[in-house]
Each structure stands twice: as C-alpha cells, then as structure tokens.
C-alpha cells in the first residue's frame, strides 16, 4: 500500500470510524471494483453489513460506484471502488466543517456574556451562572466575568486563515481537474 492510500485510510478512520474502514481497506488491496456481494463473500460477512459500510463510505466521499442493470432480473448491480481522487475534496470539506464550528463559536462569543471559575476554569453562560448564584457548579467558588476579547481575536484570526486555505485549496483542486 502506497503513502497516498495509507493517508486515505487514516483520514477514513478519523471521519467514519475504524468499524467502517475494513471494506475500504479491502477494496484498496484488491485494486479492482467489486459488488457488495463479492466483498461480503470474500470478507465472510453479511451482504447487509457490507452495504451499510459502503453507504457510510460513499456519503463521506471515500468510495464511488458504477451501476449496471442485470439482464436476467432487471435489478441494478453496483460495482464499488475506492475514490482516491476525492482525498483533496474530503480534506476541504473537513476544513469547512471546522470553519462552521469556529464561526458558531465566534457568534456565541459575540452575542453572549460568560463567567468563569478562577479555581478550576469552569465556564458558564449568563443564564447558568445566574441559576447557580454566580458560583461554580463544580467547586462553589464565586464566578468572575469572562473577558471574551482574546477568544474573539483568536477565533477571528483562525476563521480568516481557514477561509483563505479553503479558498486557495478549492482553486488548486479545481485547476487540477480542468488541467
């Protein structure tokens, strides 16, 4: 297995979990497209279990398929294969997901009032602090007002950097497809 395939598997493990990667690893080793039935037979597992994993892998961009119609019964047959060419898009999408979380966190920082415990670092929004008489729910220490300016500055800088990375990488992926 080459470095690109190892990176692809590592990314898959992080995004879809170890329990779903065996099918992808099997397809990478086989270096050919296969039906879900053939994969299940060779792995010695149920067809349904393989299909579930393939759908999860497909939804996350790790596999793709080719569909044909069986001449005898008219049913569709799906031939699955790893989608190694999608690694850049998968990474960009992962960055977009992180970017959305950072933006949500920044919105929370901009619109909320927070308090923290100087003893153990527990952080609470205004409502939670008020409900607990502005005392830490862990240790009872009086809460202090949290100055969110540093967090806002850091989040804003991270968001800007990530947006620039995504923009640059999207352009690179787009130019490599057309070139």
N, C-alpha and C positions, 0 to 999 in steps of 0.2 A: 504494500500500500504506500503510495507516494505522500509527500507532505501536504499537498492540497487536499487529498482525501482524508488524511488524519485531522486536518483543521476543520474540514466539513463535518466529520463525525463529532469532534469536540463541540462545535457550535450546535449541532443537533442535540447532543446530550444536555447542554445548558438550556436549550429552548423547549424541547419536547420531553425530556426526561430519559433516563437510562433505559427504562422499561420499553420504550418505543424504538430504540436505536438498533436493536438486533436485526430487524428487517432491512434497514438501510445499509448496515454493515454487510449483510449477506448479499445484497444487490451490488454493492461496490466490489466485493470479492468475485462475484460471478461475471462481472463486466459484460452483461447482456440484459436485455429486457425480459421480464418473466411475468406470467399470470399470477394472480394471488393464489390460485390452487396449486401451481407448481412450487411456489415459495413455501406454502403451508406443508406440502408433501415433503419437500427436502428438509425443512426445519423440524418436521414431526409435530406440528401444532395444528389447531383447528383453523379452517379457512376464515371463519368469522373473526378470530383473534388477529390474523394477518391483515384482513381488510380494515379493521379498526385502526391498527397501527399505520397502515398505508394512508388512510384518510387524514390522520393527525399529521403525518409527514407531508402529505400533499397540501394541507391547509397552511403549513408553515413554509412551503416552497422547497422542501428537500427532495421530493420525488415528483415525477411527471408521468403521464401515461399516453399511450396510443390506443385508440378504441377501434375495434373491428366488429363486424356482425357475423355470428356463426351461421353458416349457410344451412345447416340442418335444422336448428330450432329457432333461429332468428334472434337469439339473445346476443347481447353485447359481450365481447371479451376484452378485458383491459390488460394491456401489456405495460408493466411498470418498470421504471428505470430511475436511477439517481439523477438529480437535477444539479449537477456540479456547477453549471454555468450560472446558477442563481445565487451563488455564495455572496457576491457583492450586493445584490438586491436585498438578501436576507440581513446582511450586516447593516445596510442603510435603514431598513425597516426597524431593526432593533434600536438604532440610534434615534429614529423618530419616536419610538415608544418611550425611550428615556427622556427625550425632549418634551413630550407631552406631560410626563410626570413632573419634570422640573418647572414647566410653565404653571401647572396646577399648584405646585408648592409655592411658587412666587406669588400667584394670585392670593393664596391663603395668607402669606406673609404681608401682602399689601393691604388686605381687607380685614385682617384680624388683629386682636390685641392678645398678647400672650404673657404668661407669667412662668417663672421657673424656680426650682428649689436650689438654693446655693449649696445645699448639703449633698444631694445626690443627682442633680441635673434634671430631675423630672420636669417636664414642660406641660403646661395646661393652657387651653384657650380661656377666654374671659368667663364663659358660662361655667366651665368645670371648676375654675378657681373660685368663682362666687358660690357655687353649690357646696364647696368644701371650706367656706370661710377663709379663703386665701391661705390655706395650709396645705402642705404636701400630703397627698393621699398615701404616700409610702412611709414617711417618717414624722409627719406632723410639723415640720419646720415651716415658719412663715414664708410664703412665696414672695418673690421680688418681681418687679416689672421687667419684662424681657425686651431688650433693645434689638429690634429686627433689622436695623440698618446694615450691619455686617452681612447677615444672611441674604438680604435683598441684593447687596452689591455682588456677593459671590454668585448667587443664583443668576443674576442678570448677565454676568460675565460668562458663566457656563453655558447659558442659553445661547448667547451670541456666538460663542466658539462652536457649539454643536450645530447651530443653524448654518454657519459657514462651512463646516466639514460636510454636512449633508448636501449642501448646495454644490460644493466642489466635487464630491464623490458621485453625485447624481449626474453631473455633467460628464465626468470621466466614463461612467458606465454607459451613458447614452452615446458618447462618441465612439466607444469601443464596439458598440453594437452596430453602428452605422458604417464603421470603418473596415 
